[in-house]
Amino acid sequence: MNNRPAVRLGVIGLGNIAGQHIGNVRAGHVADCEIAALCSRTPSALARELGVPHFTETASLIDSGTCDAVLIATPTWHHVEAGLQALAAGLHVMMEKPLGLSVGEGEQLLARTGADQVFALMLNQRTDPLFLAMREVIQSGALGTITRTHWTMTNWFRPEVYFQVSDWRATWRGEGGGLLVNQCIHNLDIFQWLCGMPAALRAFCRFGQYHDIEVEDEVTAYLEYGNGATGVFVGSTGEAPGVNRFDVVGDAGALSFDGRRLLLSENTPATSAYNRDTRDMFGMPDTTTRDITPERTTNQHAAVLSNFTAAILRGEPLIAPAADGLNSLGIANAMLLSTWDDARIELPLDSARYQAALDARVAHSALRVKADIEANVDMSASYR
């Protein structure tokens, strides 16, 4: 653990999301943390404003001795390179999602992590009171055995300009995918965090269905769980206004989120017992339904970053250990592989098989030329 009164944080990459993290630190929303250095390919007026050194090379910041930890907020293709350098230098690491282009890259990073290093992932939706409430209900056993899951998450709409102003987004070489590894990686993390990892899946991705991109912008997947439960996941960045509907059905009840309200239904008796014992041909268990929607005002990113510093300074358990990022990335990779191979994919994913399939696509992929467009950026509108 670190004996300093505050963690000296170096920020690598100064794009939109890095600005949000830096703003949270400057505003005092992140406990026990100070910005100690910045790194980007071009000079930074922000570094002068903060009075901290600016580096144009990742290795230079890492080797400078100015930082105890780094926050890596670079394009996805750079995550494994920057992460390996920081971990090799003994620094603590907070990685922006996803962990890498593939499960294989994530495995490389985890293999390089020392026993005394804190390695976390910015899976900020784990601090959303909505999902915390759902997790509490599920873990309490109120739903009984989960029998079906269903999440339709199609309100991740992104207009064409979102891709045009970036040279790396929505390319196999730069991002390793699209909808699944960028926007829906959060949903896939929450899905497995609440309901468990599927044992297998069959997915149907559409590539460039709504945008001039080479990667997926729509997916429909069928999930199979080890206990016989089934699930469906639907995602899209081309649908407006879109839908956010999440159902977790169990033998004893169900959770239903319609995008605004979270309802808990409880059966008396459980469905399986009623099914066996009733003599009413068209009967149903008695059901009570309650609105358990929590107040959702929280600074998710600041909460995860504060937890990261607390883990470094006081050994507190991480909300989102980097190792957990393998699960959501594994589901995303499996959905792509299922589509490419037109096959059912078992989990855990064969990372070597997927890496070979991805490498074949990366070989024919290139970063785009950014359009000379003045885009309006409101980061608060990017979260769902």
N, C-alpha and C positions, 0 to 999 in steps of 0.2 A: 504494500500500500504506500501511497504518497504522503509524506509528512508536511508538505507545503500547505499554507492556509488556503490557497486557491490553486486549481489546476490551470497550468499555462497551456492554452489551447492554440494550436496552429490550424488555420483553415486553408485547405487545399482545394482550389476551385472557387471562383467568385461569381457564379451565375445567380439565377433568381433565388433558388432555395438556400444557397449560402448566405445571401443577403438577409433572409428571414432568420436564420440561426444567429448571425452576428447581431442583428437587431434585438433579438431576445436577450443575448448576453449583455449588450450595452444598456438595455432597459432594466437590468437587474432581475429578469425573470428566471435566470439560470443560476442556481446557488453555487457558490465556491468555484467560480470560473472567471477567467480573464482571457481576452484575446491577446496572444503573444506574438503572432506572426501571421502573415498572409502569403498565399502563393497563387499566381495566375500567370498566363503566358504574356500578358500585357501589363504595363505599369498601372498602379492603383493609387488613385487619389485618396481612397479610404485608408490605406496604410499610413499616409502622411497625417490624415485627420486623427487616426487612433494613436499615432506616435509609435508604431511598431514596424519592424523590418518587413520588407516585401521581397519575395524571391520569385524568379521566373521558372525555376526548375524544382520539381518535387524533392529530389535528392538533396538539393541545397538547403531547403527548409529542414528536412529531417536530420541532416548532419550538423545543423547550426547550433544545437544545444539550447535553443531558445524555448523549447516546448517539452511538456510532459506527455502530451497527447495530441492527436490530430483528428480533425473532422474532414473526411474525404467526401467532397461534394463535386467531383469532376464527372464528365460523361462516363457512362457505364463501361465503355471499352477500357477505360483507364483505371477502374477500381482494383483489378487484381495486381497491376503493376505498382500502383501507389501503396496498396495495402501490404504487399510483400516487402516493399522497402521499409515501411514504417514498422512493421512487426519485427523485421530483421534487426532494426536499430533499437528494439526494446521499448518502443513507445506504445502507449495505449491508443486504441483506434475506435472511433465512431465512424461507421460507414453509412453513407446515404444508400437507400434501397435502389436496386437490388444488390445482393452480395456480389454478383458478377454477371457475366453473360450466360453462365451455365453452372450447373451443380459441380462440374469438374473444377471450375475456377474457385468456387466456394470451398471445395475440399482442399485445394492448394493453400488457401489462406488459413484455414483452420489448422492444417498440419504445421503451419509455421508459427502458430501462437504459443508463446511461452506460458508456463504455469502461473506466473505473476502478472501477466498482461490482461487488461480488461479490453475485450473486443466486443463491441455492441453494434447493432444495426438500427437504423432509424425507422422502426416499425411503429410509428406514432399512434396509429389507430387502436393500439392495445390500451391506450389511456383514455379512449372515448368512454364516457360513463354509460352509453348505450350498450356497448359490447361487454363492459365490465358487469353490467346488470344481467345480461344474457348468460355470461359465464357463471355468475353466482347461482343462477337458477339451475343451469345444467349440472353444475358440480354438486348442488344440494340433493340431486336425485329426484326433484319434483316432476321431471318429465318421464321418469323411468328410462327404459332402454330406448335410445334413439332409433327410429325406424325409417325416417325419410328426412332429407335435407333439400333445400331448394333456394338458390339465390339468383335472382335476375338483377344484374347490376349494369344497366345500360345508360345511366346518366353521366357517363364520363365523356360526353361529347367534346370533340376537339375539331375546330375548323382547320382548313388547309394551311392557314398562315402559321399555325403552331408548328407545323413540320417545315415549312419553307424557310423560317428564320433560323433553323438549326442545321448544322452540317452532319450531325451524328444521329439525331433522333430518327426512329423508324427505318433503320438500316440494319441488316444482319451484322455488318462489320462494326457499327458504332454502338448498337444497343442490344443486339442478340434477339430482337423481337420487337413487338410494339405494345399493343393493348395488354398482353399478359404480363410482360416484365416491367412495364412502366406503370400504368394506372392500376390495373387489377391485381398487381402483386400484393397490395394492401388487403384487398378482399380475400385473396387466396390465403394469406396469412391468417386473417381473422377466421375464415371458414374452418381451417384445420385446427386453429387454436381452440375454437369452441367445440367442434364436432369430431375432431380426430382426423388422422390421415386416411384417405381412401386406400384400399388394397389394389385397386385397378381402376382404369378409366378408359373411355372411348370418346374422342373429341373430334369436332368438325370446325376447323378454323377457316375463315375467308381472308384472303390476302389482298390488300388494296381494294376492298369492296367499296369503300366510300371515299378513299383518299388516294392521291397519286403517290403511293408508297409501296415498298416491296414486301412489307411484313404484315402481320395479322391486325385487323381492326374490328374483327367480330369472331366470337366463338360460342359454340354450344357444346357442352360436355355432359356425359353420363358417368356418374361415379358409383363405384361398388365398394362397400365397407366390409371389413372382416366379419362382422356379426350378422351379415345378410342385409343390412340397411342399404338403401340406394339414395342417390342424390342427383341433382341437376344444377349446373352452373351455366349462366348465360351472361356474356359481356359484350359491350360494343362502345366504340368511340364515334360512331356515325349516326346515332339515333338521338333525336331531340323531340320533346323534352327529356325522354328517357325514363326509366323505371328503376327504383331501388326497393326490391321486395325480397325479404329474407324470412324463410320459414324453417323452423327446426321442430319436427314432429316426433314425439315419443309415445310409448305405450300408455303413459299416464297423463299426457297433456301435450301442449304445443306452445311455442313462442312464435309470434307473427309480428314482423316489422314491416310497415307499409311505406316507409320513407319519412313518416312523421311520428307515428305512435307505435309503441311496443306493447303488445297484448299477451298476457299469460292465461292460457286456458288449462284447467285441471279437470280430469275425469274421475268420477266415482261410480263404480270401481274402475280399475285400469281396463283399457280396451280389450286386452287379451282375456282377462277374467270374465268380463261381460260377454264377450264373444262365445266363450265356452258354456257359460251357465244360463244365459237368458232363454226364456221360452217365448219372448216377444219377437215375432217374425220381422217386424220393422222397427224394433226398438233401438235405442242408443244409450250409452252411459249418461248419467247426469253430468253436466258440464257447467263449471263456473268460469267466467272470464273477467279478468281484471286488467285495467290500464296501469302498467308499471313503468311508463315512460319517464326516464330520469331527466333532470336538468343537464344539458349537454355542454354548457359553457366551460371550456377548459382550453388551456394553451398546450396542445398535445406535443408539439415539437420541444417546447421548453421543458415539459415534464420528463420526456425521455432523456434530454441532454442533462437535466439536473440529476436524474437517476444515474447516468453515466459518471458524473463527477463524484456522486456519493459512493459509487462502487469503487472508484479509484482511491478516495480518501478514507472511507470507512468500511469498505468491504460489503456494502449493501448488495443484495441480489439484483441482478439486472432484470429489467422489464422485458428487454428484447436482446438476449444474447445472440451474437452473430451466428452461432450454430443453428439457431432456430430458423434462420433465413434459408437453410437448405430445404426445408419442407415446402414453403411456398414456391421457391424457385424450382424444386423438383416437380411440383404439380404443373407449373407453367411449361417447363421443358417437356413434360410427358404429354401435355395437350398438343404441343407443336409436333412432337414425334409421332403421336397417334395419327395426326392428319397427314404428315408426310408419308408414313408407312401404311396408311389406311388400315390400322390395326389397333387392337386392344392392348394397352400398355400396363404392365404390372408395376407396382411400387413396393419398395424403394426403386427409383429409376436406375437403370444401368447407365452410369454417367459416361463411360467410355463410348457406348453405343450412341448416346445423344451427341457427345462431342464430335464424333466423326460426321454425323449428319449435319450439325451446325457448321463445322469447318468447311464442308463442301459448299455451303451457301455463302459463307464469308468469303470464300475464294472468288466468287463471282459478284461480290458486293463492293460498293465503294461509298465513302462519305460523300454527301451531296454538296453542291455549291450553294451557299446560303444566299437567299434572295435579298436584294437591297430594299427591304421594306421596314418602315418604322412601325413596329407592332406595339399596340397598347398592352401593357402588362399589369394585371391586377392579380397578385398571387392569392388573395383571399377567395377569388372566384375559381381557383383551380382545385379546391378541396371538396370532396364529396363524403 
